[in-house]
Every structure is written in C-alpha cells, then in structure tokens.
Amino acid sequence: MAELWSPSSSIYTLLLVGWLLTGPSGAVRITSEGPQTIYVAEGDNIVISCVFELDSGDAGELDIEWAMINPDTTERDVIILTYVHGQVFDYPSVFRSRLSFVESDPSQGNASVSVLALKISDTNTFQCKVKKAPGIDTRKVTMGVHVRPQVPRCWADRSDQNVVLHCHSEDGSPPLTYTWDRISGGTQGMPQSSTADSGSGTLVIRNTTETLDGTYRCRAENLVGHAECELTLAAPAGKSGAGVIIGAVLGALLALLLLLLLILLLCCCCRKRNQEKDKPHDIREDAAPPLSTAPSIRSVKSYKAHQARKPGRVTFYNALPMIDTTQPLTSDQPLPTRRSPVSLTEGSRLDFVV
C-alpha cells in the first residue's frame, strides 16, 4: 500500500498533475460586473460591488476581506473591513465608520460595501477577497473622487466685427471641458464663422455678417458632473456688417439726392436772372415826357411865407426853366440847359410858367 502512494509511483504522479491542471472541484467565484475604474463626486455615496457564489466543494470557513492596495508593491496592503467566523471587524482607517457591508450577513453571497460622504483623500484602489477553502477569488476596483464643476460665469466682449463669448468655472477637478451651443434665436445651429476652444471656454465669432441674435449656452463638464450658464446676445443696430453696408448705401443715396437738388436750384436762379436782364423796356414814342421836378409856385409861396417869419436867403441849385407842355416841341427849339444858381432875397419874386 505504501508503495502505491509513494512519490515514485506513476499513479501518484498522474493524480498530482491532473489536480494541478484542473484545480479543485469546488471554487468561490465573484460574479460582480462593471467597470474596474469608477469616478464619483466629492460628498456622494457609493456602493462597491462584490457579489460571489460558493461551490458545494468549498468546505472551509468563509473569510471576506476588504483592503486598500498600496501603490508601493514593497509595502503591505491596508485591511479596512473583514468578515470572519460570522463576525464583522471594522479596522481603524481613514474612513472612520463611513465604510460598511451593504448586507448585515455577507455570507449569503453579497460582500458589497457602501462608502458614505466621499472625500478627495478616498481616491484609491480597493480589493475584495473571498476565501472558502479550497476556493479563493478577488476583485479590484479603482475609485477616483473629484470635485464637480461650479456653475460657470458667461459674458461677451465685442471687438470691431468680432464677438468673443467667455465661459469660466471657478471650481471643479480637471480636466474641465467647455462646450457652446445656441439654444434659441437666429438661424439653426452655431454661426459658421464661430470657433470654440474647449479648454479655455471661449467662443470667437469673426466677421459677423450674419444675425447673432439668440441665447447661447455654455456647458462646463468633468468626469463627475457638469454645470451650465446661458447668455442672451442681441446684435445692436449699426453693428452688424449688413447694417453698416445698408447704412452706407442709404447715406450715399441721400447725399447724391441733396446734391442734385442744390444744382437744380442754382440753375433755376441763374436762368431767372438772365431772363430779367434780357427783358426789353417798352417806351412809347407818343407818350408824354415825365413831369418836371422843378418847384411849383405854390411851394415857392409857401417858402416865401415861411421866410417872412425868418429872413434869409434861399439858393436853388440846378434849377431848370419850366417847359410849356401844352405846345408841341419843334426841332429848332433849343433844349433847356443847366443854369447858374438862382438866389432869392427877401422881397424878391420868381415867376414860373405853368
């Protein structure tokens, strides 16, 4: 009998090789699925799954262990929670009772744990190990804790024909990405001349020849959340390229119209003045000559009466003799000529022919 099970026997060797290749007939198997790396926001709660199945061949004591994997492979891992001999043991750690089994009796196949009020310092790789001799299985999950983006601030700057929209969030774990879209007004979609920078959060709209009216939305996003802000943009009158062109054309047309009206007015004035200069004066040959401007006898008598109260001497200049207008003029009758001044003294008499 001893020879049958001796190491040198061929039967023992075959049995040992078969056991090593196929493994034990009973084995623990963790069936949890999902990503091996998860990202959560600071202050949130999370459940790290570790669901397992036992085999009828696993006859040993059930041992469940949660540990934080040390990045330094030369150092030991940090055990934070265990289930052994039907009891739960919470080890001192940074979690301080914030980590616990989801089920009160994890031996029923659910060794998942919940972590409350996550902190940035909770970022780590966690390992769930389930043992029940001769079976054993493990599952690792890397958890990253980040800060959600704060509600960003949106504003706009104008420079010549360009419009620059800005979006910035004061808080949030990197990497932060910004995206812009127009949610109302204007044409559908973003202006064709727009260029967005997802890193800085700026949206540049160059050569604004199309309508920019509408509401624009900026979305700041990182691995654990997002926040938004909106900005209503209205193109002021005369600022758009189309408005400038239309205004320039209308101004030029108005100036040209005023110039034409001024030229037409000047032409009319010049024509009227020339017509007045060229208009002939109609003088009839048989018309009576104009009355003489020589003083009448009545005026002289009035003057003499006035002089009687104030003695003095009166001198008439450019006096012409009266012409008898009742008789026709003859060609040999001399015309009156200018005479020397006539002086009248007190008591003198001047006779006029009427």
Secondary structure by P-SEA (a helix, b strand, c coil): cccccccccaaaaaaaaaaaaaccccccccccccccbbbbcccbbbbbbbbbccccccccbbbbbbbbbbccccbbbbbcccccccbbbbcccccccccccccccccccccbbbbcccccccbbbbbbbbbccccccbbbbbbbbbbccccccccccccccbbbbbbbbccccccbbbbbbbccccccccccccccccccbbbbbcccccccbbbbbbbbbccccccbbbbbbbbcccccaaaaaaaaaaaaaaaaaaaaaaaaaaaaaaaaaaaaaabbbbbbccccccccccccaaaaaaaaaaaaabbbbbbbccccccccccccccccccccccccbbbbcccbbbbbcc
